[in-house]
Amino acid sequence: MDVLSVQAIQEAGLADWSKLEQALHARFLVGSFADAVGFVQAVGEISAGHDPEVRLTSTFVDLKLLTPDAVYRGKDGTEEVWPSVTQLDIDLAREISALAAARGLKPDLDGIFQVELGLDTHDADEIGPFWAALLTGDVANYDHPAVVDPTGRTPNLWFQKTSPHETPRQRFHYDLWMPIALAPARIEAAVAAGGTVTFDEDPSFTVLSDAQGNRACICTIQGR
């Protein structure tokens, strides 16, 4: 299945879902652990082998939809396979939302976010295997320029290209992915807590600094 563009995903009108860095995400509120288990079991019955990633608790169920072998077709005719959102995910998202509505479960957009870690480096390949081994126990989980934990127990770690430099200098920073509609409020809250907006010229991300100059980015799919 082909990778869908950001525009196509937004035009799909999935009110309960947001695409963050790679996948579609949703959270539905439940009244008990038993309700969560029952909902997830029902989702499994309609997934037809295109299974979502699920996290459930006694108060909510998180779902993540992604096609592992999605195909990106470049303008030059080249093809590349990478995990992303396809029509399969859009269709299943609609079915899951309908299932949740039928059970009286409400979506929680405030619960949709994703944290990544960024590490500035002039040579990702020199240190990437170390971080993959440290965080996941397997150097194979380093795929330039990122470390991805297939179990989802640690945040993704990606390496941002920079020039060689002397320490000290901030090298780690947080990337917080959020739904487009919720990003402005989070930025406002961070500024109200003593932060400063240091870059907002790109609609897809805003850079903020704390009072000591440590930076973080709030990212969305806007304009990507």
GUKETOR-467260 format. One record per residue (C-alpha): residue number from 1; residue in three letters; x, y, z. Coordinates in steps of 0.05 Angstrom, whole numbers, plus 5000, padded with zeros to 4 digits. Layout:
REM GUKETOR-467260
n_res_u_v_w
NUM_ALA_X_Y_Z
...
REM end
This chain:
REM GUKETOR-467260
n_res_u_v_w
1_MET_5000_5000_5000
2_ASP_5024_5070_4984
3_VAL_5043_5121_5037
4_LEU_4988_5173_5044
5_SER_5005_5247_5043
6_VAL_4992_5291_5102
7_GLN_4937_5325_5062
8_ALA_4903_5259_5047
9_ILE_4904_5240_5120
10_GLN_4875_5306_5142
11_GLU_4821_5303_5088
12_ALA_4801_5235_5114
13_GLY_4766_5271_5172
14_LEU_4787_5224_5228
15_ALA_4763_5266_5287
16_ASP_4786_5216_5340
17_TRP_4855_5206_5311
18_SER_4919_5245_5298
19_LYS_4980_5227_5258
20_LEU_5043_5244_5297
21_GLU_5113_5226_5273
22_GLN_5096_5162_5234
23_ALA_5031_5131_5257
24_LEU_4958_5147_5272
25_HIS_4944_5152_5346
26_ALA_4879_5152_5387
27_ARG_4859_5147_5460
28_PHE_4790_5124_5483
29_LEU_4766_5131_5555
30_VAL_4738_5069_5590
31_GLY_4703_5058_5656
32_SER_4741_4997_5679
33_PHE_4796_4948_5662
34_ALA_4743_4898_5640
35_ASP_4714_4950_5592
36_ALA_4783_4962_5564
37_VAL_4795_4888_5553
38_GLY_4727_4880_5520
39_PHE_4740_4938_5473
40_VAL_4808_4913_5453
41_GLN_4780_4844_5440
42_ALA_4727_4874_5395
43_VAL_4781_4914_5358
44_GLY_4819_4850_5347
45_GLU_4759_4818_5315
46_ILE_4753_4873_5262
47_SER_4827_4883_5249
48_ALA_4831_4826_5199
49_GLY_4906_4816_5210
50_HIS_4924_4890_5205
51_ASP_4933_4893_5280
52_PRO_4941_4959_5317
53_GLU_4990_4969_5373
54_VAL_4950_4974_5438
55_ARG_4962_4998_5509
56_LEU_4905_4990_5558
57_THR_4892_5011_5630
58_SER_4831_5016_5674
59_THR_4817_5087_5649
60_PHE_4838_5089_5576
61_VAL_4858_5050_5514
62_ASP_4913_5076_5468
63_LEU_4916_5052_5396
64_LYS_4970_5062_5344
65_LEU_4959_5046_5270
66_LEU_5017_5037_5221
67_THR_5031_4998_5158
68_PRO_5102_4969_5166
69_ASP_5114_4958_5092
70_ALA_5083_5022_5064
71_VAL_5112_5044_4998
72_TYR_5134_5115_4985
73_ARG_5137_5134_4912
74_GLY_5184_5192_4895
75_LYS_5172_5243_4841
76_ASP_5231_5213_4803
77_GLY_5197_5145_4800
78_THR_5238_5114_4857
79_GLU_5204_5071_4910
80_GLU_5223_5063_4982
81_VAL_5192_5020_5037
82_TRP_5183_5050_5106
83_PRO_5131_5046_5162
84_SER_5077_5098_5152
85_VAL_5002_5110_5145
86_THR_4965_5079_5086
87_GLN_4892_5071_5067
88_LEU_4890_5007_5108
89_ASP_4902_5048_5171
90_ILE_4850_5101_5152
91_ASP_4797_5048_5140
92_LEU_4812_5011_5205
93_ALA_4813_5077_5244
94_ARG_4742_5092_5220
95_GLU_4719_5022_5241
96_ILE_4750_5028_5310
97_SER_4719_5097_5321
98_ALA_4651_5068_5302
99_LEU_4662_5010_5350
100_ALA_4681_5057_5406
101_ALA_4620_5101_5393
102_ALA_4575_5041_5395
103_ARG_4603_5023_5463
104_GLY_4595_5095_5489
105_LEU_4670_5106_5493
106_LYS_4693_5178_5485
107_PRO_4758_5197_5450
108_ASP_4810_5237_5490
109_LEU_4850_5282_5443
110_ASP_4889_5311_5502
111_GLY_4919_5242_5513
112_ILE_4950_5239_5443
113_PHE_5023_5257_5443
114_GLN_5091_5226_5430
115_VAL_5159_5241_5459
116_GLU_5224_5233_5421
117_LEU_5295_5248_5441
118_GLY_5343_5284_5396
119_LEU_5419_5282_5403
120_ASP_5463_5332_5367
121_THR_5524_5298_5336
122_HIS_5571_5309_5277
123_ASP_5575_5233_5266
124_ALA_5513_5192_5281
125_ASP_5544_5127_5257
126_GLU_5600_5133_5308
127_ILE_5553_5133_5368
128_GLY_5488_5104_5341
129_PRO_5506_5031_5354
130_PHE_5524_5047_5426
131_TRP_5457_5079_5440
132_ALA_5420_5023_5406
133_ALA_5457_4972_5448
134_LEU_5447_5013_5512
135_LEU_5373_5028_5502
136_THR_5348_4965_5467
137_GLY_5403_4913_5476
138_ASP_5411_4904_5401
139_VAL_5455_4946_5354
140_ALA_5409_4925_5297
141_ASN_5358_4975_5323
142_TYR_5403_5031_5299
143_ASP_5380_5053_5230
144_HIS_5415_5117_5209
145_PRO_5399_5167_5236
146_ALA_5357_5139_5292
147_VAL_5349_5085_5345
148_VAL_5280_5055_5347
149_ASP_5258_5008_5403
150_PRO_5212_4956_5371
151_THR_5180_4942_5439
152_GLY_5162_5015_5449
153_ARG_5189_5016_5520
154_THR_5237_5074_5507
155_PRO_5226_5137_5466
156_ASN_5255_5138_5396
157_LEU_5324_5170_5395
158_TRP_5345_5207_5332
159_PHE_5410_5242_5316
160_GLN_5410_5313_5291
161_LYS_5468_5332_5246
162_THR_5513_5387_5273
163_SER_5584_5411_5265
164_PRO_5640_5385_5310
165_HIS_5643_5427_5374
166_GLU_5674_5429_5442
167_THR_5634_5411_5503
168_PRO_5597_5434_5543
169_ARG_5537_5447_5499
170_GLN_5467_5420_5502
171_ARG_5463_5358_5459
172_PHE_5399_5324_5481
173_HIS_5332_5356_5468
174_TYR_5260_5334_5470
175_ASP_5214_5331_5409
176_LEU_5142_5329_5432
177_TRP_5095_5309_5376
178_MET_5023_5334_5384
179_PRO_4959_5342_5344
180_ILE_4959_5407_5305
181_ALA_4899_5436_5343
182_LEU_4930_5424_5412
183_ALA_5001_5449_5399
184_PRO_4987_5524_5409
185_ALA_4959_5512_5479
186_ARG_5020_5471_5499
187_ILE_5066_5525_5473
188_GLU_5027_5577_5512
189_ALA_5032_5535_5575
190_ALA_5107_5527_5568
191_VAL_5117_5601_5558
192_ALA_5073_5616_5618
193_ALA_5117_5570_5659
194_GLY_5179_5611_5644
195_GLY_5196_5588_5574
196_THR_5214_5629_5513
197_VAL_5198_5615_5439
198_THR_5264_5617_5403
199_PHE_5241_5595_5334
200_ASP_5172_5593_5303
201_GLU_5185_5606_5229
202_ASP_5167_5536_5206
203_PRO_5094_5513_5216
204_SER_5116_5442_5230
205_PHE_5155_5456_5294
206_THR_5167_5509_5347
207_VAL_5230_5513_5388
208_LEU_5225_5534_5461
209_SER_5278_5547_5514
210_ASP_5274_5542_5589
211_ALA_5302_5596_5634
212_GLN_5372_5565_5629
213_GLY_5372_5560_5554
214_ASN_5356_5486_5547
215_ARG_5314_5475_5485
216_ALA_5257_5430_5463
217_CYS_5213_5426_5402
218_ILE_5137_5419_5395
219_CYS_5125_5384_5329
220_THR_5063_5372_5286
221_ILE_5050_5348_5216
222_GLN_5029_5418_5195
223_GLY_5062_5436_5129
224_ARG_5104_5373_5124
REM end
